[in-house]
Amino acid sequence: MNDSKARTVEQAVEFLRSKSSRVPDAAVILGSGVNVLENLPGEIQLSYNDVFGISPSVAGHSGSLSLGEVDGKLVAVLRGRFHLYEGHFWDVVTLPTRVLVEWGVPKLFVTNAAGGLNQAFQVGDLMLITSYRDHLQPKWREVGLLPALTKEASVCENELTAKLSQASDKLLATTGGAFRAIKKGLYAGLLGPTYETLAEIDMLKLLKADAVGMSTVPELMTADGTKTQACALSVITNVWTPDVELEGHEEVLRAAKEASQRLDQLLRTAITA
């Protein structure tokens, strides 16, 4: 990857300010195949190339930033992200989040497609991340060690996670059972790009991980301690069982698409709460 083409945070923010006189009330970063908050009133579309200088290379990440309104709230929707497994440096993987922080966006909802390890989960479930384990930073590969600590719920649970829980309860009460209650759990972020081996799955289950993916941890770490409050949701696109072979990235995209309608309802309700 030619990360030298990436814009600086200051350049990206200056470009966004030239396109919008308002700072978004909230931003949403979308994971593989997740399609929500489409065709918003007053929407303008900006390409990642124009905003960040580079674009994602993974299927299901369109590489566009849209600005539109949800019941009067201006929302920035980032359709795609940069991954370490694509060959990007950490500074580029975290660039969109750093730009949102510098722009002054107060609320950030991060989504991803994740594999379920908790046997109580079903394909299409939405899991609110209440804690996470960082196994994807390149430094862990360099030193051959895994971090011993989990980022506890006190860091991940905040006003936004409370709003998502309340939004789930509201939708359960008003949709006549058409909405599934969100799950909560621990997300393990691994470097990838391959799916986990059986030995790695056994390790993650021993570490009490409920879901596993290859993103989101950089965004949460970057926003932590800033004025941008962040929370994250996983779309469970497959659930590991010993006797079922996983199909691969196509399965992830298909399951994410099917869950997007419920995620759209959840985000709209939480953003306007």
Summary of the structure (lengths in Angstrom):
residues: 273
radius of gyration: 17.6
end to end distance: 40.1
largest distance: 54.3
contacts: 914
relative contact order: 0.21
helix: 37%
strand: 24%
